[in-house]
């Protein structure tokens, strides 16, 4: 089957199977972690955002006082490879994703330099 070819299922893939009730798909924690690792490798979780001084003050105390409320700077954050894990538990149906984040706040007057860098 070609990757662009649409697969035809013998029945639709519903959330509810008529006469039988809801359909259930079970995916293992290992499978979810494998998918998560692929998403990391594809950089799906990389983050870049421009924020003003008021917002940056939440991450870097005194930024707004030093640079002003309207001064903007770029925040870049990427997960640290190999630090991710997905934990599936039965506690109130919660699933958690954990990883280290490498966060850089760029200098607003020299965008090629970090003003602050931290692992979260």
C-alpha positions as CSV (number, residue, x, y, z in Angstrom):
1,X,0.0,0.0,0.0
2,X,1.3,3.4,-1.0
3,X,1.7,6.0,1.9
4,X,-0.6,8.4,0.1
5,X,-3.2,5.8,-0.6
6,X,-6.2,5.9,1.7
7,X,-6.9,2.7,3.6
8,X,-10.4,1.2,3.4
9,X,-11.6,-0.4,6.6
10,X,-14.3,-3.1,6.5
11,X,-16.2,-1.0,9.0
12,X,-15.8,2.7,10.1
13,X,-13.6,3.3,13.2
14,X,-16.2,4.6,15.6
15,X,-16.0,5.5,19.2
16,X,-19.2,3.6,19.6
17,X,-19.9,0.2,18.0
18,X,-23.7,-0.1,17.3
19,X,-25.2,-2.9,19.4
20,X,-22.0,-3.5,21.3
21,X,-21.2,-0.2,23.1
22,X,-18.1,2.0,23.1
23,X,-15.0,0.9,21.3
24,X,-11.8,0.7,23.2
25,X,-8.3,1.1,21.9
26,X,-5.5,0.0,24.2
27,X,-2.1,1.4,23.7
28,X,0.8,0.4,25.9
29,X,3.0,2.7,27.8
30,X,6.0,1.5,25.7
31,X,4.2,2.4,22.5
32,X,3.3,5.9,23.8
33,X,6.9,6.4,24.9
34,X,8.1,5.3,21.4
35,X,5.7,7.8,19.8
36,X,6.8,10.5,22.2
37,X,10.5,9.8,21.4
38,X,9.6,10.2,17.7
39,X,7.9,13.5,18.4
40,X,11.0,14.7,20.2
41,X,13.2,13.7,17.3
42,X,10.9,15.6,14.9
43,X,11.2,18.7,17.1
44,X,7.5,18.9,17.6
45,X,8.0,20.2,21.1
46,X,10.4,23.0,20.3
47,X,9.1,26.3,21.4
48,X,9.9,29.9,20.4
49,X,7.9,33.0,21.5
50,X,8.4,36.7,21.7
51,X,7.3,38.1,25.0
52,X,7.1,41.6,26.6
53,X,8.7,42.7,29.8
54,X,5.7,42.0,32.0
55,X,5.4,38.4,30.8
56,X,9.1,37.8,31.0
57,X,9.2,39.1,34.6
58,X,7.3,35.8,35.5
59,X,10.4,33.9,34.5
60,X,13.2,36.4,35.2
61,X,12.6,38.5,38.3
62,X,13.2,42.2,37.7
63,X,13.2,42.0,33.8
64,X,10.4,44.6,33.5
65,X,12.2,46.9,36.0
66,X,15.5,46.7,34.1
67,X,14.2,46.8,30.5
68,X,10.7,48.1,30.8
69,X,7.3,46.5,30.4
70,X,7.1,46.9,26.6
71,X,10.6,45.7,25.8
72,X,10.4,42.4,24.0
73,X,12.7,39.4,24.1
74,X,12.6,35.9,22.5
75,X,12.3,32.8,24.6
76,X,13.5,29.5,23.1
77,X,12.8,26.2,24.8
78,X,13.6,22.7,23.7
79,X,13.3,19.4,25.5
80,X,16.6,17.8,26.6
81,X,16.9,14.6,24.5
82,X,16.7,11.4,26.5
83,X,15.0,13.1,29.5
84,X,11.4,12.5,28.4
85,X,9.1,10.0,29.9
86,X,5.4,9.3,29.7
87,X,3.8,7.8,32.7
88,X,0.4,6.2,32.5
89,X,-1.3,5.7,35.8
90,X,-4.8,4.8,37.0
91,X,-4.9,7.6,39.5
92,X,-8.0,9.5,38.4
93,X,-7.1,8.6,34.8
94,X,-4.2,11.0,34.6
95,X,-1.3,10.6,32.2
96,X,1.8,12.7,32.7
97,X,4.6,13.7,30.4
98,X,7.9,14.7,32.1
99,X,11.1,16.0,30.6
100,X,13.9,18.5,31.2
101,X,13.5,21.8,29.3
102,X,16.5,23.8,28.0
103,X,15.1,27.4,28.1
104,X,17.0,30.4,26.8
105,X,15.9,34.0,27.2
106,X,17.6,36.0,24.5
107,X,19.1,39.5,25.2
108,X,16.6,42.0,23.9
109,X,19.4,44.2,22.5
110,X,21.6,41.4,21.2
111,X,19.4,38.5,20.0
112,X,22.4,36.3,19.3
113,X,23.3,36.3,23.0
114,X,21.5,34.6,25.9
115,X,20.5,36.8,28.8
116,X,19.6,33.7,30.8
117,X,19.6,30.0,30.2
118,X,18.2,27.4,32.6
119,X,17.1,23.8,32.7
120,X,13.6,23.3,34.0
